[in-house]
Every structure is written in C-alpha cells, then in structure tokens.
C-alpha cells in the first residue's frame, strides 16, 4: 500500500512555532492553499474542540490532531515537522516535533485508524525515529515514511503459519465496533511500548466498556493467536491469509453490515 493513498510529498511541510494552536492554524492554512479545504476557520474550531476532549500527543514526539466531520467527503491529512519540539502535554511528557493533522468523514474512520496505527508504529520504533530525525528536508522525510509504510503494510499482509480460526458470526454487532477495536489495538501497542503506562491502561479499560462483549471477546482471543488480528481487503482478497473473499460476502463488507470476519483465517476485515 502506497503512502500516497493518504497524503503526498506536498503535504509534508516544515513549520516554526511554539504553540500547538498556532501550528494547527498554519497547517489548515496550508491545506486551504493547496485546495483541499475551504473555510479553514471552521476546521480550526473542530480540531481544537477535539483537542479539548482528549490531548492527541501520543508519545515519541508525535501528535495526531484531527476532526471527524461529514462536511468533507474524502480523507485529508498533512504532516508538519517542527524545527524544535514543543510542549504538547503528550502521554510520555516529551516534546512533540511531528504533527499529523487529519480531517475525514465518519465512514472513513477505520481508514484513519489504520493510518494512525501505522504512523505510530513507525515513530515508536527508536531506529526508525532516529532515521527520521537525521533528515531535515520534507522530501527526504516523506521518502522514508513512504518506504516504512510499504514495509508496515507488507508486515500486516504477510501470511502467518498458524492454524486457521473458525470465525464467529458478528453480523449483528454494530459496525462501529470495528473502529473501536482498531483503536483498542493501537492503545495496546502504546501500552506495551510505554512500559505499561498507567494512564494508557486506564484508557484501555474505559474503551472496553464501549465495545460489544461478543466482538471484544473475539478480539481478545484473536490477539493472543495472531501478531495482527486485522487484515485489509485488497483485490477482493484477505491480506492476512491471501484467500479470495466470496462475492456474496464482499458486498456485505462494503455495505458495512456488522463486523466483517474473514471466513478462512478469522481476522477482522478492513475495507480501505
């Protein structure tokens, strides 16, 4: 999967400011200048409102301000690189130097969570982060991220030599649970990478309360069996086991009825 499906090299910019509100405003101004949005003030208010609900400094010098709104019909994002890190009240109390701002419609929530999971994994790996920090030109940083995005996708898509799971029927579980499960999986990654942070552990407990017990139980079981309990639908096949998804089931996946499960390997299926 190419990083250009999410953003291109023109959407990687360098900024200089000491407050996140100023940086967010500058990022939205750039998106408007590039023609991706209109009425930057409207999105500025939405992003700041989201920030007021929960700080998006997720650690390792990386922050993810965003707004979910149906006033846009496509996925829009921009990455800012700061000359010097700023105080963002991040989970790990470290300065933030990379800020990924995203605006997306509700039906692309799982797409957003895939992107954030991928980017967070890149930034939380010390060797990869050091490689990014060694570059200053946005074009060079984009090239590194593009390569890492491909490697991440391949790691998600690699077939695992484990016994196939008999999938449960989660067709009556709210489809919105899939986005919550992806978020939960990302929090588990942060939890392990942060040395089992107490604050992230609390977020995990709170999030579990919002998820249907059937899908949560199935996720927990799949998480123990596989490196990644999720797979992407690509070319009408599951990237986890590389088996073709039957035509009748592909339509159900696209319609978003319940939580789609691969009939062969049991992974949760994500349509991007």
Phi, psi and omega in degrees: 000131184272139179300334181296346175291342180251312176200156181252180186295337177288346180260021171242116187228158175257138181225160177225112178196162182244006178227139184294328179299320180293318181295315179300319179297317180295323179294319178292324176298321178293319178298322178291321178298324180280352177089013181278331180224163169237159178058064182300332180296323180298315182286330176300315179296321181291318180294315180295325176298317178297322178296327181291337180278324181199127178296136185255018171281102191265006176105166179060031177075020188235136178227152187227060176301144183198167175217130175261116185208140179272014172278355172239156182246358180224169180278127182232129179209160180209142181247125177253137176246124183263142177298322178226143180294150180242160176285116184240006187053045182291164181305320184263007179064017179264150179300149179259131181240343180236127182232120179254109181259130183230143174230128186205154178283162184303321184288357176250022180298320180291326175299316179298315182294326175297313180300313182294320177300318179294310182295320179297321178296319179296311185288336181274354176269113186309317182295318181291319179297318179297323178296317178295317182295337182283348180254151178241332182283130178307322181296323179291318180296320178297319180298319178295313181297323180298316179295316181293325179296320179295317180295321179296315180299318180295325180291324177291326187271347182298134179288131180261140181274069177232159181295137180293148181263141171277109187291149175273161177270108179249027184293338181263000177279138179307132181298336179296340179297332181298317178297322179293323179292322177295319177297318178299317180298320179295319179296322176299320178297314178298320182300315180289320181291332184270007182076034178063058178302135181296321181293321178289324177300322178293320179298322178298314180298318181294321181292322180301329181293340183268352188258137177305134186299328180295313181288326179294315179298317180295318179300313182300320179292318179293324181297325178287332184273332189229152176297325180219116182279003181246152175217153181261146174272116180222130181052043176063022179229158175278126181284352178279315182244353178065022176268145180287137179275127182304143182307318182296329183276331178301320181294324178293322178297314181293327180285347178069034179272111182069194179259118182285135180234135177296130183288347183259313184251350176083005180286154171290135182260132180246123177265116181250000000 
